[in-house]
């Protein structure tokens, strides 16, 4: 698989897990349905940036591990 595809799938997985957990918390918070977008907007912006950050950390850990395995 292409490394770009792996990164995109990894980000999508992180986004799905964290986004789903955030939605569960917000939907069970008791906010009025007409004001729920006030909570959804920062949630999804935050989840996007968190997924990018977590993906970069995971990728850097993977590349560091690959480099240490390839050095004799």
C-alpha positions as CSV (number, residue, x, y, z in Angstrom):
1,X,0.0,0.0,0.0
2,X,1.2,3.5,-0.8
3,X,2.5,5.4,2.3
4,X,0.1,8.3,1.5
5,X,-2.8,5.9,1.5
6,X,-1.7,4.4,4.8
7,X,-1.5,7.9,6.4
8,X,-4.9,8.9,5.1
9,X,-6.5,5.7,6.4
10,X,-4.7,6.1,9.8
11,X,-6.0,9.8,10.0
12,X,-9.5,8.6,9.1
13,X,-9.4,6.0,11.8
14,X,-8.3,8.5,14.4
15,X,-10.9,11.0,13.2
16,X,-13.6,8.3,13.4
17,X,-12.8,7.1,16.9
18,X,-12.2,10.6,18.5
19,X,-15.1,12.1,16.6
20,X,-17.5,9.4,17.6
21,X,-16.5,9.7,21.2
22,X,-17.0,13.5,21.0
23,X,-20.4,13.1,19.4
24,X,-21.4,10.7,22.2
25,X,-20.4,13.1,24.9
26,X,-22.1,16.1,23.2
27,X,-25.3,14.2,22.3
28,X,-25.6,13.1,26.0
29,X,-24.8,16.5,27.4
30,X,-28.4,17.8,27.3
31,X,-27.9,20.8,25.0
32,X,-30.9,22.1,23.1
33,X,-31.1,20.7,19.5
34,X,-31.1,24.2,18.0
35,X,-27.9,25.2,19.8
36,X,-26.0,21.9,19.2
37,X,-24.0,23.3,16.3
38,X,-22.2,25.6,18.8
39,X,-20.7,22.4,20.3
40,X,-20.3,20.5,17.1
41,X,-18.2,23.2,15.3
42,X,-15.3,23.3,17.8
43,X,-15.5,19.6,18.3
44,X,-14.9,18.8,14.6
45,X,-12.2,21.5,14.2
46,X,-10.4,20.1,17.3
47,X,-10.8,16.5,16.2
48,X,-9.3,17.4,12.8
49,X,-6.3,19.0,14.3
50,X,-5.9,16.3,16.9
51,X,-6.1,13.6,14.1
52,X,-3.4,15.4,12.1
53,X,-1.1,15.8,15.2
54,X,-1.6,12.2,16.3
55,X,-1.0,10.9,12.8
56,X,2.3,12.9,12.6
57,X,3.4,11.5,16.0
58,X,2.6,7.9,14.9
59,X,4.3,8.3,11.6
60,X,7.4,9.7,13.2
61,X,7.5,6.9,15.7
62,X,7.2,4.4,12.9
63,X,10.0,6.0,10.8
64,X,12.3,6.2,13.8
65,X,11.7,2.5,14.5
66,X,12.3,1.6,10.9
67,X,15.6,3.6,10.9
68,X,16.8,1.9,14.1
69,X,16.0,-1.6,12.6
70,X,17.9,-0.8,9.4
71,X,21.1,0.4,11.1
72,X,23.5,-2.5,11.9
